[in-house]
């Protein structure tokens, strides 16, 4: 198999740099590892991080009582005054006629305009849960950024590898600087992660401080949440803020976008 190379359309030196701060966070539908459902503390965490673009996983939209039927992506967008796009990987009819559909998936929040957005469903095994690759084109102070957000399966290595291969196929050759963030449910040495890092750079290995463990939030022992980038993005720093707001910890990274 020929693996496509993700590259920028033109040399970084030919374009002015733009600082960009990015967060990825599996929010566990707003329920902390302490068992408390609290969207506000997640919003405060995003604010304090200074994130310009955020990829969230495990986001409910009118899902059920566990998240009080809230439209979580709309809530975060309004609270943080950000643009948003939502990818419903699970999309069920309402319990009662006339009510909103019950959805669960991923969300992208952005301080900058989202110019277009797609969500592509990833390979699904009979025992799995549908996952997707959400891709937004974001205009950052005159420059295009392709921002992809995903949540790979947790219970099948073969399924996850096929999903990673599909992500590589979908992202293909980057015409613009590209970021892939998300809960990948595998550690850096796994074949599915190596499939992705063969074409995208692992930000944590470049500029992260410490092991970068993200789960479980109260005693993290594994790094399964990632920010991967193409050329056209130069990483400057990466941190894992400590919080009990989910069962995962977020990853916050700063870049220069060219």
Phi and psi restraints in degrees (value plus and minus 20) as a CYANA .aco file:
   2 UNK   PHI    -107.3   -67.3
   2 UNK   PSI     100.4   140.4
   3 UNK   PHI    -108.9   -68.9
   3 UNK   PSI     103.0   143.0
   4 UNK   PHI     -88.0   -48.0
   4 UNK   PSI     127.3   167.3
   5 UNK   PHI    -118.5   -78.5
   5 UNK   PSI     109.1   149.1
   6 UNK   PHI    -108.8   -68.8
   6 UNK   PSI      98.3   138.3
   7 UNK   PHI    -158.7  -118.7
   7 UNK   PSI     138.0   178.0
   8 UNK   PHI     -97.2   -57.2
   8 UNK   PSI     138.0   178.0
   9 UNK   PHI     -94.5   -54.5
   9 UNK   PSI     -47.6    -7.6
  10 UNK   PHI    -169.5  -129.5
  10 UNK   PSI     140.2   180.2
  11 UNK   PHI     -79.6   -39.6
  11 UNK   PSI     120.4   160.4
  12 UNK   PHI     -79.3   -39.3
  12 UNK   PSI     -55.3   -15.3
  13 UNK   PHI     -82.9   -42.9
  13 UNK   PSI     -39.5     0.5
  14 UNK   PHI    -103.9   -63.9
  14 UNK   PSI     -25.0    15.0
  15 UNK   PHI    -148.4  -108.4
  15 UNK   PSI     130.4   170.4
  16 UNK   PHI     -91.7   -51.7
  16 UNK   PSI     125.2   165.2
  17 UNK   PHI    -103.1   -63.1
  17 UNK   PSI     125.8   165.8
  18 UNK   PHI    -147.1  -107.1
  18 UNK   PSI     100.4   140.4
  19 UNK   PHI     -82.6   -42.6
  19 UNK   PSI     120.5   160.5
  20 UNK   PHI    -166.0  -126.0
  20 UNK   PSI     108.0   148.0
  21 UNK   PHI    -131.9   -91.9
  21 UNK   PSI     113.1   153.1
  22 UNK   PHI    -149.5  -109.5
  22 UNK   PSI     119.1   159.1
  23 UNK   PHI    -142.5  -102.5
  23 UNK   PSI     121.0   161.0
  24 UNK   PHI    -140.8  -100.8
  24 UNK   PSI     119.2   159.2
  25 UNK   PHI    -176.8  -136.8
  25 UNK   PSI     101.4   141.4
  26 UNK   PHI    -104.5   -64.5
  26 UNK   PSI      89.4   129.4
  27 UNK   PHI    -111.8   -71.8
  27 UNK   PSI     -21.3    18.7
  28 UNK   PHI      34.1    74.1
  28 UNK   PSI      25.8    65.8
  29 UNK   PHI      28.9    68.9
  29 UNK   PSI       9.6    49.6
  30 UNK   PHI      68.3   108.3
  30 UNK   PSI     -20.4    19.6
  31 UNK   PHI    -114.6   -74.6
  31 UNK   PSI     104.1   144.1
  32 UNK   PHI     -96.8   -56.8
  32 UNK   PSI     147.9   187.9
  33 UNK   PHI     -88.1   -48.1
  33 UNK   PSI     -33.5     6.5
  34 UNK   PHI    -106.0   -66.0
  34 UNK   PSI     -18.7    21.3
  35 UNK   PHI      65.0   105.0
  35 UNK   PSI     -17.8    22.2
  36 UNK   PHI    -113.6   -73.6
  36 UNK   PSI     109.1   149.1
  37 UNK   PHI    -106.4   -66.4
  37 UNK   PSI      96.0   136.0
  38 UNK   PHI    -176.0  -136.0
  38 UNK   PSI      75.3   115.3
  39 UNK   PHI     -90.3   -50.3
  39 UNK   PSI     -49.8    -9.8
  40 UNK   PHI     -82.2   -42.2
  40 UNK   PSI     -61.1   -21.1
  41 UNK   PHI     -89.2   -49.2
  41 UNK   PSI     -48.1    -8.1
  42 UNK   PHI     -89.2   -49.2
  42 UNK   PSI     -62.1   -22.1
  43 UNK   PHI     -80.8   -40.8
  43 UNK   PSI     -62.1   -22.1
  44 UNK   PHI     -83.2   -43.2
  44 UNK   PSI     -60.7   -20.7
  45 UNK   PHI     -81.1   -41.1
  45 UNK   PSI     -63.8   -23.8
  46 UNK   PHI     -82.5   -42.5
  46 UNK   PSI     -64.5   -24.5
  47 UNK   PHI     -79.0   -39.0
  47 UNK   PSI     -68.1   -28.1
  48 UNK   PHI     -86.0   -46.0
  48 UNK   PSI     -47.7    -7.7
  49 UNK   PHI     -91.8   -51.8
  49 UNK   PSI     -41.9    -1.9
  50 UNK   PHI      53.2    93.2
  50 UNK   PSI      -1.3    38.7
  51 UNK   PHI     -83.1   -43.1
  51 UNK   PSI     114.2   154.2
  52 UNK   PHI    -108.4   -68.4
  52 UNK   PSI     -53.5   -13.5
  53 UNK   PHI    -156.0  -116.0
  53 UNK   PSI     117.6   157.6
  54 UNK   PHI    -152.3  -112.3
  54 UNK   PSI     112.5   152.5
  55 UNK   PHI    -127.6   -87.6
  55 UNK   PSI      99.4   139.4
  56 UNK   PHI    -130.1   -90.1
  56 UNK   PSI     122.5   162.5
  57 UNK   PHI    -140.4  -100.4
  57 UNK   PSI     140.8   180.8
  58 UNK   PHI      37.4    77.4
  58 UNK   PSI      38.2    78.2
  59 UNK   PHI    -129.6   -89.6
  59 UNK   PSI     105.9   145.9
  60 UNK   PHI    -111.7   -71.7
  60 UNK   PSI     127.3   167.3
  61 UNK   PHI    -156.9  -116.9
  61 UNK   PSI      83.5   123.5
  62 UNK   PHI      35.1    75.1
  62 UNK   PSI      14.4    54.4
  63 UNK   PHI     -92.0   -52.0
  63 UNK   PSI     -83.9   -43.9
  64 UNK   PHI    -189.8  -149.8
  64 UNK   PSI    -185.0  -145.0
  65 UNK   PHI     -86.1   -46.1
  65 UNK   PSI     -43.0    -3.0
  66 UNK   PHI     -80.1   -40.1
  66 UNK   PSI     -48.0    -8.0
  67 UNK   PHI    -141.6  -101.6
  67 UNK   PSI       4.3    44.3
  68 UNK   PHI      37.1    77.1
  68 UNK   PSI       8.5    48.5
  69 UNK   PHI      42.6    82.6
  69 UNK   PSI      -2.9    37.1
  70 UNK   PHI     -94.5   -54.5
  70 UNK   PSI     124.1   164.1
  71 UNK   PHI    -101.5   -61.5
  71 UNK   PSI      68.3   108.3
  72 UNK   PHI     -83.7   -43.7
  72 UNK   PSI     -64.2   -24.2
  73 UNK   PHI     -81.8   -41.8
  73 UNK   PSI     -59.5   -19.5
  74 UNK   PHI     -86.7   -46.7
  74 UNK   PSI     -57.7   -17.7
  75 UNK   PHI     -81.5   -41.5
  75 UNK   PSI     -68.0   -28.0
  76 UNK   PHI     -83.6   -43.6
  76 UNK   PSI     -61.5   -21.5
  77 UNK   PHI     -81.7   -41.7
  77 UNK   PSI     -63.5   -23.5
  78 UNK   PHI     -87.9   -47.9
  78 UNK   PSI     -65.5   -25.5
  79 UNK   PHI     -83.4   -43.4
  79 UNK   PSI     -58.0   -18.0
  80 UNK   PHI    -119.5   -79.5
  80 UNK   PSI     -21.9    18.1
  81 UNK   PHI      35.8    75.8
  81 UNK   PSI      31.6    71.6
  82 UNK   PHI    -144.2  -104.2
  82 UNK   PSI     135.3   175.3
  83 UNK   PHI     -93.2   -53.2
  83 UNK   PSI     136.2   176.2
  84 UNK   PHI    -169.4  -129.4
  84 UNK   PSI     138.4   178.4
  85 UNK   PHI    -160.3  -120.3
  85 UNK   PSI     125.6   165.6
  86 UNK   PHI    -146.6  -106.6
  86 UNK   PSI     118.5   158.5
  87 UNK   PHI    -136.3   -96.3
  87 UNK   PSI      89.4   129.4
  88 UNK   PHI    -109.3   -69.3
  88 UNK   PSI      75.8   115.8
  89 UNK   PHI     -97.8   -57.8
  89 UNK   PSI     -47.8    -7.8
  90 UNK   PHI    -133.6   -93.6
  90 UNK   PSI     110.6   150.6
  91 UNK   PHI    -161.1  -121.1
  91 UNK   PSI      78.7   118.7
  92 UNK   PHI    -131.1   -91.1
  92 UNK   PSI     133.2   173.2
  93 UNK   PHI     -87.0   -47.0
  93 UNK   PSI     138.5   178.5
  94 UNK   PHI     -89.0   -49.0
  94 UNK   PSI     140.9   180.9
  95 UNK   PHI     -90.2   -50.2
  95 UNK   PSI     -51.9   -11.9
  96 UNK   PHI    -147.0  -107.0
  96 UNK   PSI     120.5   160.5
  97 UNK   PHI     -75.4   -35.4
  97 UNK   PSI     118.5   158.5
  98 UNK   PHI      70.7   110.7
  98 UNK   PSI     -34.1     5.9
  99 UNK   PHI    -103.6   -63.6
  99 UNK   PSI     142.0   182.0
 100 UNK   PHI     -84.0   -44.0
 100 UNK   PSI     135.1   175.1
 101 UNK   PHI     -85.8   -45.8
 101 UNK   PSI     131.5   171.5
 102 UNK   PHI    -114.5   -74.5
 102 UNK   PSI      98.9   138.9
 103 UNK   PHI    -151.7  -111.7
 103 UNK   PSI     132.9   172.9
 104 UNK   PHI    -167.7  -127.7
 104 UNK   PSI     112.5   152.5
 105 UNK   PHI     158.2   198.2
 105 UNK   PSI    -155.8  -115.8
 106 UNK   PHI    -144.4  -104.4
 106 UNK   PSI     139.6   179.6
 107 UNK   PHI    -158.9  -118.9
 107 UNK   PSI     130.8   170.8
 108 UNK   PHI    -140.9  -100.9
 108 UNK   PSI     108.0   148.0
 109 UNK   PHI    -132.4   -92.4
 109 UNK   PSI     121.6   161.6
 110 UNK   PHI    -168.8  -128.8
 110 UNK   PSI     116.7   156.7
 111 UNK   PHI     -94.0   -54.0
 111 UNK   PSI     -36.5     3.5
 112 UNK   PHI    -129.0   -89.0
 112 UNK   PSI     137.0   177.0
 113 UNK   PHI     -80.5   -40.5
 113 UNK   PSI     117.9   157.9
 114 UNK   PHI    -113.7   -73.7
 114 UNK   PSI      92.8   132.8
 115 UNK   PHI    -102.6   -62.6
 115 UNK   PSI     -57.6   -17.6
 116 UNK   PHI    -174.4  -134.4
 116 UNK   PSI     146.2   186.2
 117 UNK   PHI    -175.0  -135.0
 117 UNK   PSI     115.6   155.6
 118 UNK   PHI    -156.2  -116.2
 118 UNK   PSI     133.4   173.4
 119 UNK   PHI    -151.0  -111.0
 119 UNK   PSI     103.6   143.6
 120 UNK   PHI    -132.4   -92.4
 120 UNK   PSI     106.0   146.0
 121 UNK   PHI     -90.4   -50.4
 121 UNK   PSI     119.5   159.5
 122 UNK   PHI    -116.5   -76.5
 122 UNK   PSI     145.2   185.2
 123 UNK   PHI     -71.1   -31.1
 123 UNK   PSI     118.6   158.6
 124 UNK   PHI    -148.9  -108.9
 124 UNK   PSI     106.5   146.5
 125 UNK   PHI    -111.6   -71.6
 125 UNK   PSI     140.7   180.7
 126 UNK   PHI     -76.5   -36.5
 126 UNK   PSI     -52.1   -12.1
 127 UNK   PHI    -114.6   -74.6
 127 UNK   PSI     -16.0    24.0
 128 UNK   PHI    -113.1   -73.1
 128 UNK   PSI     159.4   199.4
 129 UNK   PHI    -137.2   -97.2
 129 UNK   PSI     115.7   155.7
 130 UNK   PHI     -78.5   -38.5
 130 UNK   PSI     111.4   151.4
 131 UNK   PHI    -143.6  -103.6
 131 UNK   PSI     144.4   184.4
 132 UNK   PHI    -166.7  -126.7
 132 UNK   PSI     148.1   188.1
 133 UNK   PHI    -134.4   -94.4
 133 UNK   PSI      90.4   130.4
 134 UNK   PHI    -112.8   -72.8
 134 UNK   PSI     109.8   149.8
 135 UNK   PHI    -149.8  -109.8
 135 UNK   PSI     104.4   144.4
 136 UNK   PHI    -137.3   -97.3
 136 UNK   PSI     123.3   163.3
 137 UNK   PHI    -122.2   -82.2
 137 UNK   PSI      98.4   138.4
 138 UNK   PHI    -136.1   -96.1
 138 UNK   PSI     114.1   154.1
 139 UNK   PHI    -114.7   -74.7
 139 UNK   PSI      90.8   130.8
 140 UNK   PHI    -127.6   -87.6
 140 UNK   PSI      78.9   118.9
 141 UNK   PHI      25.9    65.9
 141 UNK   PSI      30.9    70.9
 142 UNK   PHI      70.5   110.5
 142 UNK   PSI     -29.0    11.0
 143 UNK   PHI    -129.5   -89.5
 143 UNK   PSI     123.6   163.6
 144 UNK   PHI    -104.0   -64.0
 144 UNK   PSI     117.4   157.4
 145 UNK   PHI    -146.9  -106.9
 145 UNK   PSI     109.7   149.7
 146 UNK   PHI    -117.3   -77.3
 146 UNK   PSI      97.5   137.5
 147 UNK   PHI    -137.5   -97.5
 147 UNK   PSI      97.6   137.6
 148 UNK   PHI    -134.1   -94.1
 148 UNK   PSI     119.5   159.5
 149 UNK   PHI    -153.0  -113.0
 149 UNK   PSI     111.5   151.5
 150 UNK   PHI    -166.7  -126.7
 150 UNK   PSI     147.0   187.0
 151 UNK   PHI    -163.0  -123.0
 151 UNK   PSI      79.8   119.8
 152 UNK   PHI     -97.5   -57.5
 152 UNK   PSI     140.4   180.4
 153 UNK   PHI     -82.4   -42.4
 153 UNK   PSI     134.2   174.2
 154 UNK   PHI    -122.8   -82.8
 154 UNK   PSI     -34.1     5.9
 155 UNK   PHI    -141.0  -101.0
 155 UNK   PSI      -8.8    31.2
 156 UNK   PHI    -173.2  -133.2
 156 UNK   PSI      92.3   132.3
 157 UNK   PHI     -83.0   -43.0
 157 UNK   PSI     -60.7   -20.7
 158 UNK   PHI     -86.0   -46.0
 158 UNK   PSI     -62.1   -22.1
 159 UNK   PHI     -83.2   -43.2
 159 UNK   PSI     -62.4   -22.4
 160 UNK   PHI     -84.9   -44.9
 160 UNK   PSI     -58.0   -18.0
 161 UNK   PHI     -83.7   -43.7
 161 UNK   PSI     -63.5   -23.5
 162 UNK   PHI     -82.6   -42.6
 162 UNK   PSI     -57.6   -17.6
 163 UNK   PHI     -84.2   -44.2
 163 UNK   PSI     -62.7   -22.7
 164 UNK   PHI     -83.4   -43.4
 164 UNK   PSI     -61.6   -21.6
 165 UNK   PHI     -82.4   -42.4
 165 UNK   PSI     -58.4   -18.4
 166 UNK   PHI     -87.3   -47.3
 166 UNK   PSI     -58.0   -18.0
 167 UNK   PHI     -80.1   -40.1
 167 UNK   PSI     -65.3   -25.3
 168 UNK   PHI     -80.2   -40.2
 168 UNK   PSI     -63.7   -23.7
 169 UNK   PHI     -82.5   -42.5
 169 UNK   PSI     -63.0   -23.0
 170 UNK   PHI     -89.1   -49.1
 170 UNK   PSI     -58.8   -18.8
 171 UNK   PHI     -96.5   -56.5
 171 UNK   PSI     -57.3   -17.3
 172 UNK   PHI      30.3    70.3
 172 UNK   PSI    -160.6  -120.6
 173 UNK   PHI    -101.2   -61.2
 173 UNK   PSI     101.9   141.9
 174 UNK   PHI    -101.0   -61.0
 174 UNK   PSI     102.2   142.2
 175 UNK   PHI    -106.5   -66.5
 175 UNK   PSI     -36.7     3.3
 176 UNK   PHI    -154.3  -114.3
 176 UNK   PSI     140.6   180.6
 177 UNK   PHI     -73.9   -33.9
 177 UNK   PSI     117.4   157.4
 178 UNK   PHI    -148.0  -108.0
 178 UNK   PSI     115.5   155.5
 179 UNK   PHI    -139.2   -99.2
 179 UNK   PSI     112.4   152.4
 180 UNK   PHI    -136.6   -96.6
 180 UNK   PSI     100.1   140.1
 181 UNK   PHI    -144.7  -104.7
 181 UNK   PSI     140.6   180.6
 182 UNK   PHI     131.9   171.9
 182 UNK   PSI     155.9   195.9
 183 UNK   PHI    -107.1   -67.1
 183 UNK   PSI      85.8   125.8
 184 UNK   PHI    -115.4   -75.4
 184 UNK   PSI     -24.6    15.4
 185 UNK   PHI      35.4    75.4
 185 UNK   PSI       9.3    49.3
 186 UNK   PHI    -173.4  -133.4
 186 UNK   PSI     134.6   174.6
 187 UNK   PHI    -108.9   -68.9
 187 UNK   PSI     144.0   184.0
 188 UNK   PHI     -77.1   -37.1
 188 UNK   PSI     -45.0    -5.0
 189 UNK   PHI    -104.4   -64.4
 189 UNK   PSI     -25.8    14.2
 190 UNK   PHI     -92.3   -52.3
 190 UNK   PSI     129.1   169.1
 191 UNK   PHI     -79.9   -39.9
 191 UNK   PSI     -57.9   -17.9
 192 UNK   PHI     -86.2   -46.2
 192 UNK   PSI     -54.7   -14.7
 193 UNK   PHI     -92.3   -52.3
 193 UNK   PSI     -60.6   -20.6
 194 UNK   PHI     -83.0   -43.0
 194 UNK   PSI     -50.9   -10.9
 195 UNK   PHI     -81.0   -41.0
 195 UNK   PSI     -58.8   -18.8
 196 UNK   PHI     -98.7   -58.7
 196 UNK   PSI     -61.6   -21.6
 197 UNK   PHI     -97.1   -57.1
 197 UNK   PSI     -25.4    14.6
 198 UNK   PHI     -90.6   -50.6
 198 UNK   PSI     -41.7    -1.7
 199 UNK   PHI    -141.9  -101.9
 199 UNK   PSI     -33.9     6.1
 200 UNK   PHI    -152.0  -112.0
 200 UNK   PSI     126.1   166.1
 201 UNK   PHI    -103.9   -63.9
 201 UNK   PSI     119.3   159.3
 202 UNK   PHI    -104.9   -64.9
 202 UNK   PSI      88.5   128.5
 203 UNK   PHI     -77.8   -37.8
 203 UNK   PSI     -58.9   -18.9
 204 UNK   PHI     -85.0   -45.0
 204 UNK   PSI     -61.5   -21.5
 205 UNK   PHI     -86.3   -46.3
 205 UNK   PSI     -43.3    -3.3
 206 UNK   PHI    -102.7   -62.7
 206 UNK   PSI     -65.2   -25.2
 207 UNK   PHI    -156.1  -116.1
 207 UNK   PSI     -17.5    22.5
 208 UNK   PHI     -91.0   -51.0
 208 UNK   PSI     132.4   172.4
 209 UNK   PHI    -130.8   -90.8
 209 UNK   PSI      90.6   130.6
 210 UNK   PHI      73.5   113.5
 210 UNK   PSI    -187.4  -147.4
 211 UNK   PHI     -95.1   -55.1
 211 UNK   PSI     -42.1    -2.1
 212 UNK   PHI      52.9    92.9
 212 UNK   PSI       3.5    43.5
 213 UNK   PHI     -84.3   -44.3
 213 UNK   PSI     121.6   161.6
 214 UNK   PHI    -146.8  -106.8
 214 UNK   PSI     -25.1    14.9
 215 UNK   PHI    -170.8  -130.8
 215 UNK   PSI     122.3   162.3
 216 UNK   PHI     -97.6   -57.6
 216 UNK   PSI     132.4   172.4
 217 UNK   PHI     -80.1   -40.1
 217 UNK   PSI     -53.9   -13.9
 218 UNK   PHI    -104.6   -64.6
 218 UNK   PSI     -34.1     5.9
 219 UNK   PHI    -177.7  -137.7
 219 UNK   PSI      50.6    90.6
 220 UNK   PHI     -90.1   -50.1
 220 UNK   PSI     115.6   155.6
 221 UNK   PHI    -151.7  -111.7
 221 UNK   PSI     -22.5    17.5
 222 UNK   PHI    -158.8  -118.8
 222 UNK   PSI     127.8   167.8
 223 UNK   PHI    -124.6   -84.6
 223 UNK   PSI      84.7   124.7
 224 UNK   PHI    -145.3  -105.3
 224 UNK   PSI     -19.7    20.3
 225 UNK   PHI    -129.8   -89.8
 225 UNK   PSI     109.2   149.2
 226 UNK   PHI    -151.3  -111.3
 226 UNK   PSI     134.7   174.7
 227 UNK   PHI    -147.1  -107.1
 227 UNK   PSI      94.8   134.8
 228 UNK   PHI    -134.9   -94.9
 228 UNK   PSI     122.4   162.4
 229 UNK   PHI    -158.2  -118.2
 229 UNK   PSI     136.6   176.6
 230 UNK   PHI    -114.2   -74.2
 230 UNK   PSI    -196.7  -156.7
 231 UNK   PHI     -83.7   -43.7
 231 UNK   PSI     140.7   180.7
 232 UNK   PHI      71.5   111.5
 232 UNK   PSI     -26.6    13.4
 233 UNK   PHI    -150.8  -110.8
 233 UNK   PSI     102.5   142.5
 234 UNK   PHI    -128.2   -88.2
 234 UNK   PSI      94.8   134.8
 235 UNK   PHI     -92.9   -52.9
 235 UNK   PSI     123.9   163.9
 236 UNK   PHI    -135.4   -95.4
 236 UNK   PSI     -55.6   -15.6
 237 UNK   PHI    -181.0  -141.0
 237 UNK   PSI     139.6   179.6
 238 UNK   PHI    -171.3  -131.3
 238 UNK   PSI     113.8   153.8
 239 UNK   PHI    -157.0  -117.0
 239 UNK   PSI     141.5   181.5
 240 UNK   PHI    -140.5  -100.5
 240 UNK   PSI      76.8   116.8
 241 UNK   PHI     -82.5   -42.5
 241 UNK   PSI     125.2   165.2
 242 UNK   PHI    -110.8   -70.8
 242 UNK   PSI     107.5   147.5
 243 UNK   PHI    -181.1  -141.1
 243 UNK   PSI     133.5   173.5
 244 UNK   PHI    -122.2   -82.2
 244 UNK   PSI      -7.9    32.1
 245 UNK   PHI     -91.1   -51.1
 245 UNK   PSI     -31.7     8.3
 246 UNK   PHI    -171.6  -131.6
 246 UNK   PSI     157.3   197.3
 247 UNK   PHI    -101.2   -61.2
 247 UNK   PSI     -34.2     5.8
 248 UNK   PHI    -122.1   -82.1
 248 UNK   PSI     143.0   183.0
 249 UNK   PHI    -122.8   -82.8
 249 UNK   PSI     129.0   169.0
 250 UNK   PHI     -99.2   -59.2
 250 UNK   PSI     141.9   181.9
 251 UNK   PHI    -139.4   -99.4
 251 UNK   PSI     107.8   147.8
 252 UNK   PHI    -138.0   -98.0
 252 UNK   PSI     108.8   148.8
 253 UNK   PHI    -154.7  -114.7
 253 UNK   PSI     128.7   168.7
 254 UNK   PHI    -134.4   -94.4
 254 UNK   PSI     122.6   162.6
 255 UNK   PHI    -155.0  -115.0
 255 UNK   PSI     143.6   183.6
 256 UNK   PHI    -128.1   -88.1
 256 UNK   PSI     101.2   141.2
 257 UNK   PHI    -116.7   -76.7
 257 UNK   PSI     108.9   148.9
